[in-house]
Amino acid sequence: MTHSLFTSQYDCTAEIAVAKDDILLLSTAHYNNSSRHIAHKLKEGDYNAIVTAAYRMAACLPENCILIPAPGRNGYATQTLKLAKMISRISGAQVADVLKGCQRMANYDAKKQGHPLKMDDLGLYLAESIPADKTAVIIDNVVDTGTTAFAAANLIGSCIVLSYAMTGVLS
């Protein structure tokens, strides 16, 4: 379902899926042929893709939020940290690189091998606390199964998961 969620100086149109009581998943695009190219470029750290996605994502931020980049397979945020920093430059929102995990296989590869990762496989933890007076917004490139999103939200509590694209699978 497409829905304009927040008003800002940008045009925010987000795909919305409420996953659990305290978790709101927002995405600026369905993962399809038109968004796949940018999503792949985001994973490569392409500057133009980061800027494109960041402008779309910044428009969907609530006021008084803090951006928390999702960690990748190495256990810390890399591409999502670059994306969060660009969103911060556009929106003025603070970035807190506090969500960490264990080194692991990429969920994409695990799914191809027939055994997608479970939340416990990610080993997520908070390296520092998140300010209680801010709305936590977890930043991710793509949400597919939702494993990272749900694991992070279970750890953080009430939050928004904001991605450039979402597949709609959410298993």
C-alpha positions in Angstrom: 0.0 0.0 0.0 1.4 3.4 -0.9 0.8 6.2 1.7 2.2 9.6 2.3 3.3 9.4 6.0 5.1 12.5 6.9 5.1 16.0 5.5 8.4 17.5 4.7 10.0 19.7 2.1 10.4 16.5 0.0 7.7 14.3 -1.5 7.5 11.3 0.8 5.8 8.3 -0.7 6.5 5.1 1.3 5.5 1.5 1.0 4.2 0.5 4.4 4.0 -2.8 6.1 3.3 -3.0 9.9 5.2 -6.1 11.0 4.6 -6.1 14.8 2.9 -3.8 17.3 6.0 -1.6 17.8 7.7 -2.0 14.4 6.9 0.0 11.3 8.6 -0.9 8.1 8.8 1.9 5.5 10.4 1.6 2.1 10.6 4.1 -0.7 10.2 1.5 -3.5 9.2 -2.0 -4.2 12.2 -4.2 -5.1 11.7 -4.6 -8.8 13.4 -4.0 -12.1 13.4 -0.2 -11.7 14.7 -0.2 -8.1 17.0 -3.2 -8.4 19.8 -1.2 -10.2 20.0 1.4 -7.4 19.8 -1.3 -4.7 22.8 -3.1 -6.2 24.7 0.1 -6.6 24.0 1.0 -2.9 25.6 -2.3 -1.9 28.7 -1.3 -4.0 28.8 2.1 -2.2 28.1 4.0 -5.4 27.9 7.7 -4.5 25.1 8.6 -7.0 23.0 5.7 -5.8 23.5 6.8 -2.2 22.5 10.3 -2.9 19.4 9.2 -4.9 18.3 6.8 -2.1 19.1 9.2 0.7 16.9 12.0 -0.7 14.0 9.6 -1.1 14.5 8.2 2.4 15.1 11.5 4.1 11.7 12.6 3.1 10.2 9.8 5.1 11.8 10.6 8.5 9.8 11.7 11.4 10.9 14.7 13.5 13.3 14.1 16.4 14.7 10.8 15.1 18.1 9.1 15.3 19.4 7.1 12.4 20.8 3.6 13.2 22.5 1.9 10.3 21.9 -1.9 10.1 25.1 -4.0 10.3 26.1 -6.2 7.4 27.5 -9.7 7.2 30.8 -8.5 8.7 29.0 -7.5 11.9 29.1 -3.7 11.5 27.5 -1.2 9.2 29.4 -0.2 6.0 27.1 0.6 3.1 24.2 1.4 5.4 26.5 3.8 7.4 27.3 5.7 4.2 23.6 5.9 3.4 22.7 7.0 7.0 25.4 9.7 6.9 24.1 11.0 3.6 20.5 11.0 4.9 21.9 12.9 7.9 23.5 15.5 5.7 20.1 16.1 4.0 17.8 15.9 7.0 20.0 17.0 9.9 19.1 13.8 11.8 21.8 12.4 14.1 23.5 9.1 13.2 24.3 6.5 15.9 26.4 3.6 14.7 25.5 1.5 17.7 23.9 -1.7 16.2 26.5 -4.5 15.8 26.4 -8.2 15.1 28.5 -11.3 14.5 30.4 -12.0 11.3 28.2 -14.3 9.2 27.2 -15.4 5.8 25.0 -13.0 3.8 21.4 -13.8 4.1 21.1 -13.7 0.3 23.7 -16.4 0.0 22.2 -18.5 2.9 18.8 -18.3 1.1 20.4 -19.5 -2.2 21.8 -22.5 -0.2 18.3 -23.3 1.1 18.8 -22.2 4.7 18.0 -18.5 5.3 19.4 -16.9 8.4 17.3 -16.7 11.6 17.3 -13.7 13.9 19.7 -15.5 16.4 22.2 -16.1 13.6 22.8 -12.3 13.3 24.1 -12.0 16.9 22.8 -8.4 17.1 23.6 -6.2 20.1 23.8 -2.5 21.0 27.3 -1.1 21.5 25.8 2.0 23.2 22.3 3.0 24.4 20.0 4.9 22.2 18.6 8.3 23.5 15.1 7.6 24.9 13.8 11.0 23.6 14.5 10.1 20.0 12.6 7.9 17.5 14.9 5.1 16.5 15.0 4.7 12.7 17.0 1.6 11.5 18.5 2.3 8.0 18.8 -0.6 5.6 19.3 -0.8 1.8 16.7 -3.5 1.1 14.3 -5.4 3.3 13.5 -8.9 2.0 12.8 -11.5 4.6 12.8 -8.9 7.4 15.2 -11.0 9.5 17.6 -8.1 10.2 14.7 -5.6 10.6 12.9 -7.8 13.1 16.0 -8.7 15.0 17.0 -5.1 15.3 13.6 -4.0 16.3 13.3 -6.8 18.9 16.5 -5.5 20.4 15.7 -1.8 20.2 12.0 -1.8 20.9 9.6 0.6 19.3 11.1 1.8 16.1 10.9 2.5 12.4 12.8 0.4 9.8 13.4 2.5 6.7 14.8 1.0 3.6 15.3 2.1 0.0 13.5 -0.9 -1.3 11.4 -3.8 0.0 10.5 -7.1 -1.7 7.2 -7.7 0.1 8.2 -11.3 1.0 8.7 -10.7 4.8 9.0 -14.3 6.1 
